[in-house]
Amino acid sequence: MPAAMKTPGVYIVEKSAFPSSVVEVATAIPAFIGYTESADNSGKSLLNKPWRITSMAEYHVYFGFGPNPKFTIDKIESEDPVELAANASFLQTYEADGAEHTDGYALNRLGKSAGGNYHLYYSMLLFFQNGGGPCYIVSIGNYSDEVEADRLTGGIGQLVKEQEPTMVVMPDAVLLDQETCIAVQQSALQHCGEKMKNRVTILDVWEGYKGRKDPDGDCIDNFRNALGINFLDFGIAYYPWINTTIVQDNDLSYANIANPEALQGILRTELEIPEEAPDESDVAAVQRVETVNNLTAWADGSPGETLDEKNANATLQNKSLLAMSPLFNTILGEAKNQLNLLPPSAAMAGVYTMVDNDRGVWKAPANVSLSSVVSPAVEIDSEEQEDLNVTTQGKSINAIRSFIGEGVLVWGGRTLDGNSLDWRYVQVRRTMIMLEESIRMAAKAYVFENNEANTWVTIKSMVNNFLTGIWKRGGLAGSSPGDAFAVFVGLGETMTPEDILEGIMRVTVLVALIRPAEFIEITFQQQMQQS
């Protein structure tokens, strides 16, 4: 109604012709928790503060770059060829004293004390390579800090006040010991299933790069036995880890070797560097000797050398080593392979984003190729996947498999609650979260409105319109809207007079969600010849 009419004139009254609409919430906004090089926004700390980014360029601005991984070259004290083949990262064969010798060396990656056993940065690259988009970063420390469970669970707690994230991903959790890693994962499940109920967590299997018949135990059985049974419908796990191409050849150099004197000894043997100085007329020999003898000095850098000069010299010297030593190429290749072995949770967060954008959250994030992935760390066949997918415990683990001519595919779409007919599938759980959150946010506009028929009709119409739109896009099952959903609200239908006296409005929404054709059976039968 217009203001009180006291002055003669024409008064305009506008009336809303349509009910309020329900806005579909975002479905693929992961929150990554882990360690970063820095956490700074123009001088203000971002430590333990969820921060939204949309690209790796933004990540570099606020959180810096990747760690500086260090490796040690350790000789294996054994002459047993079988033991050397089983434990060595690389072998060196040479002649000495008139006989052929083979030495085995282990390339071991050092932890935080050397600056670099962290997964978050590489996982972020993998996320964006697989279709990732907007996401949140919770930096819980830098590369000089230990990986600690309290920091990770504290990072989870920081997400309570954030409404937008729909996934929780913690690639650094697997760097803890098994019991502590499981405890952090249980905290993530509790956060998603008890506190928030509007997001899921993608979990990595601890030591998921090992086969199930590994002498140290079955990583899948260990994961299932320790995880418990609470809030499993809000968790998804994938096995095995994946060999990626995130770290390239030019990302590593001799500077990544923590004990350059060991590398120096190997190169002297390979290149047959003599004890005495070579003839100066032999330019190639002189260059080889200088390159190897100066290796430890390069690693330390020259006094007064600027950073740009040091980088330029390091690049030049590294190219010299690569050109003259096949074994040096092998060592850096092994280091690259170790860095490229990553847990799959970040890649799957990217896949969820891509599938949601292309097909909708109601499409199973499965039968999809993984980008920047060479192979799964463990090859799985159909028989081996049976126990992963269907088990009496109900804790389904989704397989990542390679198929001839197709590449590496995600070959499973179940939550950890595999025995539940309600919440068995990832798409069902995530679609329901989207519907619940979208309708909840829209219904907030009617809190404290009159609890009577006009309000009931408005809310029912609003929800009906929203669900009709979802059905038209293929998000609900049914040949007609009446088959796909139903909305009920009103006195005698969903509410009693006591509910109204207590200020409670009850709305019941029934939806027919889409489930995947996980098993396709094609029956063949012979028939009689007709002509």
HELIX and SHEET records of a PDB file:
HELIX    1   1 MET A   56  PHE A   63  1                                   8    
HELIX    2   2 PRO A   81  ASN A   87  1                                   7    
HELIX    3   3 LYS A  112  ALA A  114  5                                   3    
HELIX    4   4 LEU A  120  GLN A  129  1                                  10    
HELIX    5   5 ALA A  149  GLY A  157  1                                   9    
HELIX    6   6 GLN A  158  LYS A  161  5                                   4    
HELIX    7   7 PRO A  171  LEU A  175  5                                   5    
HELIX    8   8 GLN A  178  GLN A  190  1                                  13    
HELIX    9   9 HIS A  191  MET A  196  3                                   6    
HELIX   10  10 CYS A  219  LEU A  227  1                                   9    
HELIX   11  11 LEU A  232  PHE A  234  5                                   3    
HELIX   12  12 ASP A  249  ASP A  251  5                                   3    
HELIX   13  13 TYR A  254  ASN A  256  5                                   3    
HELIX   14  14 PRO A  260  GLU A  270  1                                  11    
HELIX   15  15 VAL A  283  ASN A  293  1                                  11    
HELIX   16  16 LEU A  295  ASP A  300  1                                   6    
HELIX   17  17 LEU A  307  MET A  324  1                                  18    
HELIX   18  18 PRO A  326  ASN A  340  1                                  15    
HELIX   19  19 SER A  345  ASP A  358  1                                  14    
HELIX   20  20 SER A  382  ASN A  389  1                                   8    
HELIX   21  21 VAL A  426  ALA A  443  1                                  18    
HELIX   22  22 LYS A  444  TYR A  446  5                                   3    
HELIX   23  23 ALA A  453  LYS A  472  1                                  20    
HELIX   24  24 PRO A  481  ALA A  484  1                                   4    
HELIX   25  25 PRO A  497  LEU A  501  1                                   5    
SHEET    1   A 9 TRP A  51  ILE A  53  0                                        
SHEET    2   A 9 CYS A 135  SER A 139 -1                                        
SHEET    3   A 9 PRO A  30  GLY A  34  1                                        
SHEET    4   A 9 MET A 167  VAL A 169  1                                        
SHEET    5   A 9 VAL A 200  ASP A 204  1                                        
SHEET    6   A 9 GLY A 235  TYR A 239  1                                        
SHEET    7   A 9 ASN A 398  PHE A 403  1                                        
SHEET    8   A 9 GLY A 407  TRP A 411 -1                                        
SHEET    9   A 9 VAL A 368  SER A 369 -1                                        
SHEET    1   B 2 ASP A  40  ASN A  41  0                                        
SHEET    2   B 2 LYS A  44  SER A  45 -1                                        
SHEET    1   C 3 PHE A  71  ILE A  76  0                                        
SHEET    2   C 3 ALA A  99  ARG A 109 -1                                        
SHEET    3   C 3 PHE A  90  ALA A  96 -1                                        
SHEET    1   D 3 LEU A 341  LEU A 342  0                                        
SHEET    2   D 3 ILE A 242  THR A 244 -1                                        
SHEET    3   D 3 VAL A 373  PRO A 376 -1                                        
SHEET    1   E 2 PHE A 485  VAL A 489  0                                        
SHEET    2   E 2 VAL A 507  VAL A 511 -1                                        
END                                                                             
